Structures are given as structure tokens and as C-alpha cells.
Amino acid sequence: MVRVKDILGWIDSLAPFRFAESWDNCGLQVGNPQEPITRLLVALDPSTPVLAEARERGCQCVVTHHPLLLHPLSSIRTDSWPGSVVESAVFGGISIIAAHTNLDTARHGTNAQLAQLLGLAITGPLDGEPSLCQDSLYGGMGVVGLLAREATAQEIGAELKNALGAVCVRIAGDGKKRVVRVAVCSGSGGSLIGKALAWGADLFITGDLKYHDARLAEEHGLAVIDIGHFASERPVLEVLCDLFRTRAASEALELDVFVSQSEFDPLRPLS
């Protein structure tokens, strides 16, 4: 029988919770580690539609990338988020687990999936914690690597848009610039532009790029592709699903695992 604590242990074997940033809140957010589960839903966000989908599918646990509870709460109001989701989870018998920056910095986590999609030969972490860099499971916050062949930023952006189904891809800097060395940071990576420049990157791929970060990159001759926060992280969900299915099967345990079909990028172009 699979229990919630087993799911936590399996995540820890891929993306140790000790890798999480000090400001982050990863792990079990709602529920009891001893609770048995037979059906599990994996999603990016602990949203109301995701919890509703979990109930409809009969899932007793939801694993999300983004935490439901990131900052301390002074009260739990069930008439608004996140209290409404806590109420839904508790009364629905659904545990909620978050694997956030521990998954971002794992060697086979969110950034590794983007690097693999690009066919990057990884040369190092974009930003790494020195005390963790010798750990075989650690990959750092973002990665830097070399493309197998030279391409323009526009060509890479188009390829990513098609591969990820991104609703909106934006380019800053010279889109016709031919690039080889690429820095990647899933999610909101604008604060790491300086790191990308220090690595001598020709192109930086991330999401949620701010205006002034785009100007900074432009002034330094760095091309940047903003593929959106949602699209940049969505590929890791299949990695989590494969992990849970494989570990359950290896221990002859019954567990049905699903990727959420109810969530979509909240930011979409006006038609």
C-alpha cells in the first residue's frame, strides 16, 4: 500500500528537499503522511480546478510544483484562496505536496527538461550552491550548455513555441543573432541575467521576463527568449509521473498516476 510518506520519499530521491531555497516551503502542505493512496494527480498549481479534478478522479493526493502555502498565514479564510483549497483538500481527504525549488535545482528537474528539449550539452549550473555542487542529484538553479548546431534566437523561439505549446513567446535583443552557448532557467529567471552574461551566454531562455531585465539584456547584447512561466515548467510533470509509476511498480504497489488536464496557462493572448 502506498502512503503519502512514500510519495515524499520518492520525490526526495529525485529532488532532495534539502535543495530547496531558504525562503521556499516544500513538502507536505496539507494532509497526513500515514494516509494510504491509490490515485495521485500531478499539476503545476494547487488551484481550485486542480482540486476539483482530483476529487472527480478519486485521487487522494495531489503533487504540485508551486506551493499552496508559501508564506505564514495569520488566518485560514475558507471563502478565498488559499483557505478555500485547504478546506477542499481536508474535507475531500486529499493530501497536497509541493516540490518547488528542490525540483528546480535537481539534476533531472525542471531545467534539465528544457535543456534536453534543446539538445543542450550541459557545461554547468547557471547559479549553484557551492556546498551542494558535489551532490550527484544537484544541478543548480538553471543550466548553461552548448547547442549541437548554431541557430538564431528566432528559430529556437519558434521551435520551443511548437514543442511546448506555449501561448505566447517573446524575444528581447537581436532575434537574428546566431547562438551556440545557451543559458536556461525555468520559471521566473530574470534575476539571473547577470549570471548568463558572466557565463558568456549568447542566449538566455526563461519565463516572466520583466521590462527592465529585457532592457538590461538588450544593452549587453544578450538575446533572451521568454517562453512563459507555465510552458517552461510544464514538461517536468511527466518526469514526476514516471518517477511515481516506476517506484510503485518496482515495489509491486498499486498506484494510478495522472497529469492534470484541467490547468492551462493563466496568461493568454487576446483573440
Sequence and secondary structure as in RCSB ss.txt:
>XXXX:A:sequence
MVRVKDILGWIDSLAPFRFAESWDNCGLQVGNPQEPITRLLVALDPSTPVLAEARERGCQCVVTHHPLLLHPLSS
IRTDSWPGSVVESAVFGGISIIAAHTNLDTARHGTNAQLAQLLGLAITGPLDGEPSLCQDSLYGGMGVVGLLARE
ATAQEIGAELKNALGAVCVRIAGDGKKRVVRVAVCSGSGGSLIGKALAWGADLFITGDLKYHDARLAEEHGLAVI
DIGHFASERPVLEVLCDLFRTRAASEALELDVFVSQSEFDPLRPLS
>XXXX:A:secstr
 EEHHHHHHHHHHHS GGGS TT   EEEES TT EESEEEEES   HHHHHHHHHHT SEEEESS S  S  S 
  TTSTTHHHHHHHHHHT EEEE  HHHHSBTTSHHHHHHHHHT EEEEEEE  TTTTTSTTB  EEEEEEEEEE
EEHHHHHHHHHHHHT S  EEES TT EEEEEEEEEEE GGGHHHHHHTT SEEEEES  HHHHHHHHHTT EEE
E  HHHHHTTHHHHHHHHHHHHHHHTT   EEEE SS   S     
